[in-house]
Amino acid sequence: MQSIRTTLSAHGGPVGRNDLHAAARARRWRGARGFSIVELLVVVGVIAVLAALLLPALGGVQRRGRKMTETANLRQIGTAWTLYANAHDDAALPGFLPPNVQGGSNPNAWRVTYRYENRDPIPPAIAAPWTWRLAPYFGYESRLVAGYLPHDGIEDRLFAWNDTIIDAAYGDGEGIYDTDTARPVTIAEQPAFGYNGYYLGGWYRMTTVPGQPLQIPRPRYSNVFTVPVPNDPDPVPGPIGVVARTISQVRGTHLIVFCSSTQVPHASSGSRFYVRFPDDRPGAHLVTPRFLGTSEIWRQSEATEATGPTAVQALAAPPDLTNCVVPIGRHTGQAATIRVDGSIELSLPGALDDQRNWVNGATRPGVATHTNG
């Protein structure tokens, strides 16, 4: 007897083969359908929320990484500063040597010539700041002093040809960078770190001295007096030595040697303040304390909702400069400093207004240390 398998529909009737295939296709379609519009919007919203949460954290990691690179560069600059002293009988690297101090018709001039890596002489005006004088001791590696510039990682070593930086490792030694950020004057005057050159090594100038027929090189502030303070319980009479020309003359190990800095326009009214600087803002070869002589150069602004706690006011230009120089906190808002003992510290600009951080032998924190000289 032949058995017959019969499939009944929901209405009680038999179902044909075509109907079975149609039902299978319907089941497969229902199992493989895509997201609905609502589901897609939910997924996109979740991704946006996660991105909003994660991107600031990732940005913070990147900034901290760049800050670590900056402090590593600063440490190598500090090591080069120590090597310079070791090679020059304990002499502190001069902060600034104008051309008439390096040489000229005056027989009292130093008679020195500084050279690029390829032994070409450096023009005296370019060799006046500390940067090129120290370059032989940090191997002419531009990233140490120009790491904030966009071409970092491309140009590694420096030497000059017709006042243009050449990267010997690029284009078989024929790659010439002639942009403003790659010229020797930029390396000289806009390094990432400013030198505490008024008080370490000295900012030299040709000076007339009584009894001397010709001018002689002397650092600014080499013969100054303590600024009197009313009711000072411990006045320091007579001249004070605030310029350390040798490492052994430095009193204590806390003195700042280099600090990340920049030049900015100033306003004597105190109305010009700066909240945050771009990370690639040009540096300055000099950095100063809050008070230079009796002049207040910069100060931390009052914290307000508009300025925030790290705003810096630019008040005056140091002698021989047209702009104010202030500490700059690249990447994280903290200024990077290296001390005489080689220690690295990260500080908000307002934390650097203690004169004892800057001036050799200073005893008072927030007031002028000495007279103008």
C-alpha positions as CSV (number, residue, x, y, z in Angstrom):
1,M,0.0,0.0,0.0
2,Q,1.4,3.3,-1.1
3,S,1.7,5.8,1.8
4,I,0.8,9.4,1.0
5,R,2.3,12.3,3.1
6,T,0.0,15.2,3.1
7,T,0.8,18.6,4.4
8,L,-2.1,20.7,5.4
9,S,-2.3,24.5,5.3
10,A,-3.7,26.6,8.0
11,H,-7.0,26.4,6.3
12,G,-6.9,22.6,6.2
13,G,-6.0,22.2,2.6
14,P,-3.0,20.5,1.1
15,V,0.1,22.6,0.4
16,G,1.9,22.3,-2.9
17,R,5.7,22.1,-3.6
18,N,5.8,25.7,-4.8
19,D,4.1,26.9,-1.7
20,L,6.8,25.1,0.4
21,H,9.6,26.8,-1.5
22,A,8.0,30.2,-1.0
23,A,7.7,29.6,2.7
24,A,11.4,28.6,3.0
25,R,12.4,31.7,1.1
26,A,10.3,33.8,3.4
27,R,12.0,32.3,6.4
28,R,15.5,32.9,5.0
29,W,14.6,36.5,4.2
30,R,13.4,37.1,7.7
31,G,16.6,35.6,9.1
32,A,19.0,37.6,6.8
33,R,17.3,41.1,6.9
34,G,19.5,44.2,7.6
35,F,19.3,46.8,10.3
36,S,16.3,49.1,10.4
37,I,16.7,52.9,10.3
38,V,16.1,53.2,14.0
39,E,18.7,50.5,14.8
40,L,21.3,52.3,12.6
41,L,20.6,55.6,14.3
42,V,21.1,53.9,17.7
43,V,24.4,52.4,16.6
44,V,25.7,55.7,15.2
45,G,24.7,57.5,18.4
46,V,26.6,54.9,20.6
47,I,29.7,55.3,18.4
48,A,29.5,59.1,18.7
49,V,29.2,58.9,22.4
50,L,32.2,56.6,22.7
51,A,34.2,58.8,20.4
52,A,33.4,61.9,22.5
53,L,34.5,60.0,25.5
54,L,37.7,58.5,24.1
55,L,39.1,61.3,21.8
56,P,39.9,63.7,24.7
57,A,41.7,60.8,26.5
58,L,43.6,59.9,23.4
59,G,44.5,63.6,22.8
60,G,45.8,63.7,26.4
61,V,47.9,60.7,25.8
62,Q,49.4,62.3,22.7
63,R,50.1,65.6,24.5
64,R,51.8,63.8,27.4
65,G,53.9,61.8,24.9
66,R,55.0,65.0,23.2
67,K,55.8,66.5,26.6
68,M,58.0,63.5,27.4
69,T,59.8,64.1,24.1
70,E,60.3,67.8,25.0
71,T,61.7,67.0,28.4
72,A,64.0,64.4,26.9
73,N,65.3,67.0,24.5
74,L,65.7,69.5,27.4
75,R,67.7,66.9,29.4
76,Q,70.2,66.5,26.5
77,I,70.5,70.3,26.2
78,G,71.3,70.4,29.9
79,T,73.9,67.7,29.5
80,A,75.5,69.7,26.7
81,W,75.6,72.8,29.0
82,T,77.5,70.7,31.5
83,L,79.9,69.4,28.9
84,Y,80.6,73.0,27.8
85,A,81.6,73.9,31.3
86,N,83.8,70.9,31.6
87,A,85.6,71.8,28.4
88,H,86.0,75.5,29.4
89,D,87.5,75.3,32.9
90,D,84.1,75.4,34.7
91,A,82.9,78.5,32.7
92,A,79.2,78.9,32.4
93,L,78.0,79.1,28.8
94,P,77.7,82.9,27.9
95,G,74.1,83.8,27.4
96,F,74.7,86.5,24.7
97,L,77.9,87.7,22.9
98,P,77.3,90.6,20.5
99,P,79.6,90.8,17.5
100,N,81.8,93.5,19.0
101,V,82.5,91.2,22.0
102,Q,83.4,88.3,19.7
103,G,85.8,90.4,17.7
104,G,86.4,93.7,16.0
105,S,88.9,96.6,16.2
106,N,88.9,96.7,20.0
107,P,91.9,94.6,21.3
108,N,89.9,93.8,24.4
109,A,87.4,91.8,22.4
110,W,87.4,88.0,22.9
111,R,88.7,87.2,19.4
112,V,86.6,84.1,19.0
113,T,85.1,82.5,15.9
114,Y,82.3,79.9,16.1
115,R,81.7,77.4,13.4
116,Y,79.0,75.2,11.8
117,E,79.3,71.5,11.7
118,N,81.0,71.7,8.3
119,R,83.6,74.1,9.8
120,D,82.3,77.2,7.9
121,P,82.4,80.2,10.2
122,I,79.1,81.3,11.8
123,P,78.3,85.0,11.2
124,P,78.8,86.8,14.5
125,A,75.3,88.1,14.6
126,I,73.9,84.5,14.4
127,A,76.5,83.2,16.9
128,A,75.4,85.9,19.5
129,P,72.8,83.7,21.2
130,W,73.8,80.6,23.0
131,T,72.3,78.0,20.6
132,W,75.1,77.7,17.9
133,R,77.8,78.0,20.5
134,L,76.4,75.0,22.3
135,A,75.6,73.0,19.1
136,P,78.9,71.1,19.0
137,Y,78.1,69.7,22.5
138,F,74.7,68.3,21.5
139,G,75.9,67.0,18.2
140,Y,74.2,69.6,16.0
141,E,70.9,67.7,16.3
142,S,68.2,70.2,15.3
143,R,65.4,68.2,16.9
144,L,66.7,69.1,20.4
145,V,66.2,72.8,19.8
146,A,63.6,72.9,17.0
147,G,61.5,69.9,17.9
148,Y,58.3,72.1,18.1
149,L,58.7,73.0,14.4
150,P,56.7,71.1,11.7
151,H,59.9,69.7,10.0
152,D,60.9,67.8,13.1
153,G,61.9,64.3,12.1
154,I,62.9,65.3,8.6
155,E,65.9,67.5,9.4
156,D,68.1,65.7,12.0
157,R,71.5,67.3,11.7
158,L,72.6,70.8,10.9
159,F,75.3,72.4,9.0
160,A,75.3,75.5,6.8
161,W,75.9,76.5,3.2
162,N,75.1,80.0,2.2
163,D,73.2,80.6,5.4
164,T,70.8,77.7,4.6
165,I,70.3,74.6,6.7
166,I,71.1,71.4,4.8
167,D,69.9,67.9,5.9
168,A,72.7,65.6,5.0
169,A,70.5,62.6,5.3
170,Y,67.9,63.7,2.8
171,G,68.1,63.4,-1.0
172,D,71.7,61.9,-1.0
173,G,73.0,65.0,0.8
174,E,71.4,67.4,-1.7
175,G,68.2,68.3,0.1
176,I,68.3,72.0,1.0
177,Y,65.6,73.5,3.3
178,D,65.3,77.2,2.6
179,T,62.1,77.9,4.5
180,D,62.1,80.4,7.4
181,T,61.9,77.6,10.0
182,A,65.1,76.0,8.7
183,R,67.5,79.0,8.6
184,P,70.4,79.4,11.0
185,V,68.9,82.6,12.4
186,T,65.8,80.7,13.5
187,I,67.9,78.0,15.2
188,A,69.8,80.8,16.9
189,E,67.0,83.1,18.0
190,Q,64.0,80.8,18.3
191,P,65.0,77.5,20.0
192,A,62.5,75.6,22.0
193,F,64.2,76.6,25.3
194,G,65.3,80.0,26.6
195,Y,68.5,80.3,28.6
196,N,68.7,82.1,31.9
197,G,71.5,84.0,30.3
198,Y,71.4,87.2,32.3
199,Y,72.3,85.3,35.5
200,L,74.2,82.3,34.1
201,G,77.2,83.0,31.9
202,G,76.1,86.6,31.4
203,W,74.6,88.8,28.7
204,Y,77.8,90.5,27.6
205,R,78.3,94.0,26.2
206,M,81.2,96.3,25.7
207,T,81.3,98.6,28.7
208,T,83.2,101.7,29.6
209,V,85.1,101.3,32.9
210,P,86.7,104.1,34.9
211,G,90.4,104.1,34.4
212,Q,90.3,102.0,31.2
213,P,91.0,103.8,27.9
214,L,89.0,101.3,25.9
215,Q,85.8,99.5,26.6
216,I,85.9,95.9,27.9
217,P,83.5,93.0,27.7
218,R,81.4,92.7,30.8
219,P,78.0,91.1,31.6
220,R,75.0,93.2,32.3
221,Y,74.2,93.2,36.1
222,S,77.8,92.4,37.0
223,N,77.9,95.3,39.5
224,V,74.5,95.9,41.1
225,F,73.1,96.4,44.6
226,T,70.3,94.9,46.6
227,V,67.0,96.7,46.2
228,P,66.1,98.1,49.6
229,V,62.9,96.8,51.0
230,P,61.1,98.7,53.8
231,N,61.5,97.0,57.2
232,D,63.7,94.4,55.7
233,P,65.0,92.4,58.7
234,D,68.1,91.2,56.8
235,P,69.3,93.8,54.3
236,V,72.3,92.9,52.2
237,P,74.6,95.9,52.0
238,G,77.0,96.7,49.2
239,P,77.2,95.2,45.7
240,I,76.0,91.6,45.2
241,G,77.2,89.0,42.7
242,V,74.1,87.9,40.8
243,V,75.8,86.8,37.6
244,A,77.5,83.4,37.9
245,R,80.2,83.2,35.2
246,T,81.4,79.8,36.4
247,I,79.5,76.8,37.7
248,S,81.3,77.0,41.0
249,Q,79.9,80.5,41.6
250,V,76.3,79.2,41.5
251,R,74.9,79.2,45.0
252,G,72.7,76.1,45.4
253,T,71.5,73.7,42.8
254,H,67.9,74.9,42.3
255,L,68.8,77.7,39.8
256,I,67.0,77.4,36.4
257,V,69.3,76.9,33.5
258,F,66.8,76.5,30.6
259,C,63.1,77.0,30.4
260,S,60.6,76.7,27.5
261,S,59.9,80.3,26.5
262,T,58.6,82.6,23.8
263,Q,58.6,86.3,22.8
264,V,55.3,88.2,22.9
265,P,54.3,91.8,22.5
266,H,53.7,93.5,25.8
267,A,51.6,96.3,27.3
268,S,52.8,98.4,30.3
269,S,49.1,98.8,31.3
270,G,49.0,95.1,32.1
271,S,46.1,94.6,29.8
272,R,47.9,92.1,27.5
273,F,47.7,88.6,28.8
274,Y,48.0,85.2,27.3
275,V,46.0,82.2,28.3
276,R,47.4,79.4,26.1
277,F,50.0,79.4,23.4
278,P,50.1,77.2,20.3
279,D,52.5,74.3,20.7
280,D,54.4,75.4,17.5
281,R,54.7,79.0,18.6
282,P,58.3,80.2,17.9
283,G,60.6,79.9,20.9
284,A,63.0,82.4,22.4
285,H,66.7,82.0,23.1
286,L,66.3,84.0,26.4
287,V,64.1,83.6,29.4
288,T,63.9,85.9,32.3
289,P,62.6,85.9,35.9
290,R,59.5,87.9,36.8
291,F,61.7,90.8,37.9
292,L,64.8,91.9,35.9
293,G,66.5,94.5,37.8
294,T,63.7,96.7,39.2
295,S,61.5,96.1,36.1
296,E,58.6,93.6,36.3
297,I,58.8,91.7,33.0
298,W,55.8,89.3,33.4
299,R,53.4,88.1,36.0
300,Q,50.7,85.6,36.5
301,S,47.4,87.2,35.9
302,E,44.5,87.0,38.3
303,A,42.5,83.8,37.8
304,T,39.1,84.6,36.3
305,E,36.6,82.7,34.2
306,A,38.0,84.5,31.1
307,T,41.7,84.0,31.7
308,G,41.9,80.8,33.7
309,P,44.6,80.2,36.4
310,T,47.5,80.0,34.0
311,A,47.2,83.3,32.2
312,V,50.4,85.3,31.9
313,Q,50.7,89.1,31.6
314,A,53.5,90.5,29.5
315,L,54.5,93.8,31.0
316,A,57.9,94.9,29.7
317,A,60.8,94.0,27.3
318,P,64.2,93.1,28.7
319,P,67.1,95.3,27.9
320,D,68.3,94.9,24.3
321,L,65.0,93.3,23.2
322,T,61.8,94.7,21.8
323,N,59.4,92.0,23.0
324,C,58.7,90.5,26.3
325,V,59.9,86.9,27.0
326,V,57.7,84.6,29.1
327,P,57.7,81.0,30.0
328,I,55.6,78.9,27.7
329,G,53.8,75.6,28.5
330,R,53.8,73.5,25.4
331,H,51.5,70.5,25.0
332,T,50.2,70.4,28.6
333,G,50.3,74.0,29.7
334,Q,53.4,73.4,31.9
335,A,56.7,75.1,31.3
336,A,59.6,72.7,31.2
337,T,62.7,73.7,33.2
338,I,66.1,72.1,33.9
339,R,68.0,73.1,37.0
340,V,71.8,73.3,37.6
341,D,71.7,69.9,39.3
342,G,70.2,68.4,36.1
343,S,66.7,67.9,37.5
344,I,63.7,68.5,35.2
345,E,60.6,70.2,36.6
346,L,57.2,71.0,34.9
347,S,55.6,74.2,36.3
348,L,52.7,76.5,35.5
349,P,54.1,79.9,34.6
350,G,52.8,81.5,37.9
351,A,54.9,79.0,39.9
352,L,58.1,80.4,38.4
353,D,57.7,84.0,39.8
354,D,60.0,83.2,42.8
355,Q,63.3,85.1,42.1
356,R,65.3,82.5,43.9
357,N,64.6,80.1,41.0
358,W,66.4,82.5,38.6
359,V,68.9,84.9,40.3
360,N,72.1,83.7,41.8
361,G,72.0,84.5,45.5
362,A,68.5,85.9,45.6
363,T,66.9,85.7,49.0
364,R,63.4,87.1,48.5
365,P,60.8,85.3,46.4
366,G,58.3,87.8,44.8
367,V,60.1,91.2,44.7
368,A,62.9,92.8,42.7
369,T,66.3,91.4,43.6
370,H,68.7,94.1,42.6
371,T,69.1,97.5,41.1
372,N,69.4,98.2,37.4
373,G,73.0,98.0,36.2
